[in-house]
Amino acid sequence: MPPNNAGTAESTPAIDLAAYRAELNAWLDANHERLAPRYDPPGTIDDQVAQMQRVKSILFEAGWMQRGWPERVGGSGGPPMLRTELGAALAARDLADPGLFSLIEVLAPTLIDFAPPELAADAVPRLLSGAELWCQGFSEPDSGSDLASLRCRAAPEGGNADTATNWIINGQKVWTSLAQFSDRCVLLTRTGPADSRHRGITAFFVDMDSPGITVAPLEMLNGVLEFAEVFFEDVVVPAERMLGELNGGWAVAMDILPYERSSCFWQRIAFLYGRLQRLVELAPDGDRFAEIVGEAYIQLHALRARSRATQHRLAATGTIGAETSIDKVLVATAEQTIYDAVRRLLPGVIEIDGSASGELWRNEYLYSRASTIYGGTAEVQRNIIARRLLDLGSEG
Ligand SMILES: Cc1cc2nc3c(=O)[nH]c(=O)nc-3n(C[C@H](O)[C@H](O)[C@H](O)COP(=O)(O)OP(=O)(O)OC[C@H]3O[C@@H](n4cnc5c(N)ncnc54)[C@H](O)[C@@H]3O)c2cc1C
């Protein structure tokens, strides 16, 4: 099935983004009481997930969640940048955690591109309305950076791939964000021979309440149970849940990357501007204040300029590839520089401050260390930049 290009400019008339932003912000101002978290920040992961789903349902009811999504999946059309502006506005106001909210932008465009149309039309509105949460089952204990080596196996029931009505899945995933809260999983499986690498991978859209799935949450460095191990034991998945072609799962994985490393960064950038501003308000004036804040601001602003250009390129062409590795390096660098600035300008806060504010900074500082790992590590991004963009030789 050819991709439908959910992220492209297809049927997306030009729109006045500034006017949209103003309209959105006026509505968010007017509805702040309804939308604001009902817990003290940072809240538990359960609090944050519940808050995000509640915010999604209110926004869906008011028609905002549908903006920028194709009409064939219940959207109201318009360019994808309407979605990223919404994510950024929510992140800037601390109404939804940017990392959790960005999973919509990471997974839904690819589902629209590769799922049978009736499946996408049924599932996407559930994700947008807060009725469902989805997760991304790619990484395995021995397959992270080298994703093409994954082993979680899908076999046709009865042995014939052409006639099978079900597929049987056995294996394990790891680091699956929000798996314990998720209703569905975009799952990569091995369907070719063990050594078939990227040519023998198939994607499925799996219901997480299927018999045979066990989810074991894992603690991150900041103590939060945000991701999980997921075990599959004889899990039956209907053949119509295959995304794309048999052994065409690599195309599904590659379709996700432009979203995972570009448009969804827009919300994290908005969030980071807010945190930098909070640091400026809290930090005492000192010899190195301007230098440290200035360095963080330059990193963040360079990232914003880059990300804006990337989104315009995505909107214009519908295809961005290896270039997004630059965005990924920049976002991780900016995030870590900002939280390093917090540590330098608010001495002891990250390490020993027991107040709610200290807990928030510590939680976010520790999470920022993961930004050079998730979505592809910094080393691997630099390899891609060196080899594919700068033509500096091949692996090995
Ligand atoms: C917070 C968080 C959330 C995540 N969420 C998800 C999720 O929802 N779904 C999912 O599928 N995965 C998820 N991941 C997993 C993530 O994609 C992997 O951790 C990442 O791809 C790295 O894989 P790995 O952990 O197996 O490390 P490895 O691939 O084993 O790498 C270990 C180290 O070796 C380096 N290295 C590896 N290969 C090379 C090379 N060729 N050249 C140079 N250096 C190299 C790496 O840079 C790294 O420093 C998440 C990770 C984190 C931290």
The ligand as a MOL file (V3000), in Angstrom:
LIG
                    3D

  0  0  0     0  0            999 V3000
M  V30 BEGIN CTAB
M  V30 COUNTS 53 58 0 0 0
M  V30 BEGIN ATOM
M  V30 1 C 13.3220 7.9470 27.8980 0
M  V30 2 C 13.3780 6.9320 26.7920 0
M  V30 3 C 12.2220 6.5830 26.1300 0
M  V30 4 C 12.2590 5.6010 25.1160 0
M  V30 5 N 11.0880 5.2560 24.5200 0
M  V30 6 C 11.0890 4.2790 23.5750 0
M  V30 7 C 9.8670 3.8410 22.9870 0
M  V30 8 O 8.7900 4.3430 23.2940 0
M  V30 9 N 9.9260 2.8310 22.0810 0
M  V30 10 C 11.1000 2.2620 21.6890 0
M  V30 11 O 11.0640 1.3780 20.8420 0
M  V30 12 N 12.2880 2.6300 22.2410 0
M  V30 13 C 12.2940 3.6290 23.1640 0
M  V30 14 N 13.4820 4.0240 23.7560 0
M  V30 15 C 14.7020 3.2990 23.4060 0
M  V30 16 C 15.6770 4.0870 22.5480 0
M  V30 17 O 15.2100 4.2170 21.2200 0
M  V30 18 C 17.0170 3.3360 22.6170 0
M  V30 19 O 17.4540 3.4120 23.9540 0
M  V30 20 C 18.0530 3.9180 21.7030 0
M  V30 21 O 17.7110 3.7140 20.3580 0
M  V30 22 C 19.4460 3.2960 21.9700 0
M  V30 23 O 19.3780 1.9020 21.9530 0
M  V30 24 P 19.9970 1.0490 23.1710 0
M  V30 25 O 19.4290 1.6000 24.4450 0
M  V30 26 O 19.7610 -0.3790 22.8630 0
M  V30 27 O 21.5320 1.3790 23.1910 0
M  V30 28 P 22.6470 0.7190 22.2470 0
M  V30 29 O 22.1720 0.7140 20.8500 0
M  V30 30 O 23.0640 -0.5840 22.8630 0
M  V30 31 O 23.8230 1.7490 22.3980 0
M  V30 32 C 24.6900 1.7910 23.5450 0
M  V30 33 C 25.7370 2.8690 23.2990 0
M  V30 34 O 26.5150 2.5400 22.1320 0
M  V30 35 C 26.4790 3.5980 21.1910 0
M  V30 36 N 26.4530 3.0640 19.8470 0
M  V30 37 C 25.6590 2.0550 19.3710 0
M  V30 38 N 25.9120 1.8320 18.0640 0
M  V30 39 C 26.8420 2.7420 17.6860 0
M  V30 40 C 27.5080 3.0150 16.4580 0
M  V30 41 N 27.2340 2.3340 15.3540 0
M  V30 42 N 28.4320 4.0260 16.4500 0
M  V30 43 C 28.6940 4.7390 17.5780 0
M  V30 44 N 28.1110 4.5150 18.7750 0
M  V30 45 C 27.1920 3.5340 18.8230 0
M  V30 46 C 25.1960 4.3500 21.4920 0
M  V30 47 O 25.2760 5.6980 21.0600 0
M  V30 48 C 25.1180 4.2440 23.0150 0
M  V30 49 O 25.9120 5.2270 23.6140 0
M  V30 50 C 13.4810 4.9990 24.7640 0
M  V30 51 C 14.6570 5.3710 25.4290 0
M  V30 52 C 14.6240 6.3100 26.4330 0
M  V30 53 C 15.8960 6.6890 27.1370 0
M  V30 END ATOM
M  V30 BEGIN BOND
M  V30 1 1 1 2
M  V30 2 1 2 3
M  V30 3 2 2 52
M  V30 4 2 3 4
M  V30 5 1 4 5
M  V30 6 1 4 50
M  V30 7 2 5 6
M  V30 8 1 6 7
M  V30 9 1 6 13
M  V30 10 2 7 8
M  V30 11 1 7 9
M  V30 12 1 9 10
M  V30 13 2 10 11
M  V30 14 1 10 12
M  V30 15 2 12 13
M  V30 16 1 13 14
M  V30 17 1 14 15
M  V30 18 1 14 50
M  V30 19 1 15 16
M  V30 20 1 16 17
M  V30 21 1 16 18
M  V30 22 1 18 19
M  V30 23 1 18 20
M  V30 24 1 20 21
M  V30 25 1 20 22
M  V30 26 1 22 23
M  V30 27 1 23 24
M  V30 28 2 24 25
M  V30 29 1 24 26
M  V30 30 1 24 27
M  V30 31 1 27 28
M  V30 32 2 28 29
M  V30 33 1 28 30
M  V30 34 1 28 31
M  V30 35 1 31 32
M  V30 36 1 32 33
M  V30 37 1 33 34
M  V30 38 1 33 48
M  V30 39 1 34 35
M  V30 40 1 35 36
M  V30 41 1 35 46
M  V30 42 1 36 37
M  V30 43 1 36 45
M  V30 44 2 37 38
M  V30 45 1 38 39
M  V30 46 1 39 40
M  V30 47 2 39 45
M  V30 48 1 40 41
M  V30 49 2 40 42
M  V30 50 1 42 43
M  V30 51 2 43 44
M  V30 52 1 44 45
M  V30 53 1 46 47
M  V30 54 1 46 48
M  V30 55 1 48 49
M  V30 56 2 50 51
M  V30 57 1 51 52
M  V30 58 1 52 53
M  V30 END BOND
M  V30 END CTAB
M  END
